[in-house]
Amino acid sequence: MEADESTLSTIQVGVAGEYLVAGELSRRGFIAAVTLRNTRGIDILVSKPGGTKSATIQVKTSLNPTTSWQLNKTDETPKGPNHYYVFVVLNGRDGHPEYHIVKGDVVIRCKEEHEEWLKGKKRDGTARKDSDRRVFQPRQDENFRDRWNDIDV
């Protein structure tokens, strides 16, 4: 069976994001190691040559432009003092990727935002139901684009 060349699967989009981030980190002088697919919550381990510190990175990738990111309930829990999220926007198959680097301590605010969302009502006036889905959306005064220097290793 021939693959449809006009679309990418969500797995392909995710893998593309991970390798693009690892490549960008390497280009900037970091040592980046992509983890195996079964390393929950950590996609890349990163350090500097000869460094004594390391960081963990979770990559979330979108094929098309977006201003919010789908997360999971597990993203409410801190993953350590040096954990980062890199949100990648591929901008289609032929676009130039955008990278948004966010400290894990900022992303965990999705818990409070989800709790606030739950207090609201659906369009029909009934109560919203809880799920494991969470959303991270930068606030208007926040700009995380290309903040590679925020990665502290």
Sequence and secondary structure as in RCSB ss.txt:
>XXXX:A:sequence
MEADESTLSTIQVGVAGEYLVAGELSRRGFIAAVTLRNTRGIDILVSKPGGTKSATIQVKTSLNPTTSWQLNKTD
ETPKGPNHYYVFVVLNGRDGHPEYHIVKGDVVIRCKEEHEEWLKGKKRDGTARKDSDRRVFQPRQDENFRDRWND
IDV
>XXXX:A:secstr
    TT   HHHHHHHHHHHHHHHHHHTT EEEE  TTSTT SEEEE TT S EEEEEEEEESS  S EEEEGGG
GS   TTEEEEEEE  TTTS  EEEEEEHHHHTTHHHHHHHHHTSB TTS B    SEEEE   TT   BT GGG
   
